[in-house]
Amino acid sequence: MPRFKVVNGETIQFTAEEEAAKDNEDTIWNNGALNRALAELRDIRNRLLAETDYLALSDQTLSSDMTTYRQNLRDLTNGLDTVEKVNNVTWPTKP
């Protein structure tokens, strides 16, 4: 399907070079989807870890449930190799 652009109020069809450039741009964007999804997941995971960091200080005793929760958060990205897997991740429950 041809693509069009508006130049000075006039609708003009893309040239072959513009079509190729747009296809390349779309491919690059789509190829980065997994990295973008993982980055968002890591941001959330890091915030959840930060919320419990004070419990891991040397003067605190970390419960086994909290230790397991924090480890599950750190392991959350293991095996996530598709956007679908990232979007369907099961978050551990905070004790």
C-alpha positions in Angstrom: 0.0 0.0 0.0 1.5 3.3 -1.0 2.3 5.9 1.7 1.8 9.6 1.4 3.1 12.8 2.9 1.8 16.3 3.0 4.0 19.0 1.6 2.8 22.6 1.6 -0.8 21.4 1.9 -0.4 19.0 -1.0 -0.6 15.2 -0.6 2.3 13.5 -2.3 3.1 9.8 -2.6 6.4 8.6 -1.1 9.2 8.0 -3.6 10.8 4.5 -3.7 13.7 5.8 -1.6 11.3 7.2 1.0 9.4 4.0 1.1 12.6 2.0 1.7 13.8 4.4 4.4 10.4 4.2 6.2 10.4 0.4 5.9 13.9 0.4 7.4 12.9 2.8 10.2 9.9 0.6 11.0 12.1 -2.6 11.1 14.5 -0.9 13.5 11.6 0.2 15.7 10.0 -3.3 15.7 13.3 -5.0 16.4 13.8 -2.8 19.5 10.4 -3.8 21.0 11.8 -6.5 23.3 14.5 -4.1 24.6 12.0 -1.4 25.3 9.7 -3.9 27.1 12.5 -5.3 29.2 13.7 -1.8 30.1 10.2 -0.9 31.4 10.0 -4.2 33.4 13.4 -3.6 34.9 12.4 0.0 35.9 9.4 -1.4 37.8 11.4 -4.3 39.3 14.2 -1.9 40.5 11.6 0.3 42.2 10.2 -2.7 44.0 13.7 -3.7 45.1 14.4 -0.2 46.3 11.3 -0.3 48.4 12.8 -3.1 50.4 16.5 -2.2 50.3 16.4 -0.9 53.9 15.5 -4.4 55.1 18.8 -5.7 53.6 21.0 -3.4 55.7 23.5 -5.0 58.0 21.6 -4.0 61.1 18.4 -5.6 59.9 17.4 -9.3 59.8 15.9 -10.2 56.5 13.1 -12.8 56.7 13.3 -15.8 54.5 10.1 -14.7 52.8 11.6 -11.3 52.0 14.8 -12.9 50.8 12.8 -15.1 48.5 10.7 -12.2 47.3 13.8 -10.1 46.5 15.5 -13.0 44.7 12.4 -13.6 42.7 12.4 -9.9 41.6 16.1 -10.2 40.6 15.4 -13.4 38.6 12.3 -12.0 37.0 14.0 -11.2 33.6 15.5 -14.7 33.2 14.2 -16.4 30.1 12.2 -13.4 28.9 13.0 -13.5 25.2 9.8 -12.2 23.6 7.6 -9.2 24.2 4.7 -11.5 24.9 6.6 -13.1 27.8 7.6 -9.7 29.2 4.0 -8.5 29.0 2.7 -11.7 30.7 5.3 -11.8 33.5 4.0 -12.9 36.9 5.2 -10.6 39.6 6.1 -12.1 43.0 3.9 -11.2 45.9 5.5 -9.0 48.5 5.3 -10.7 52.0 
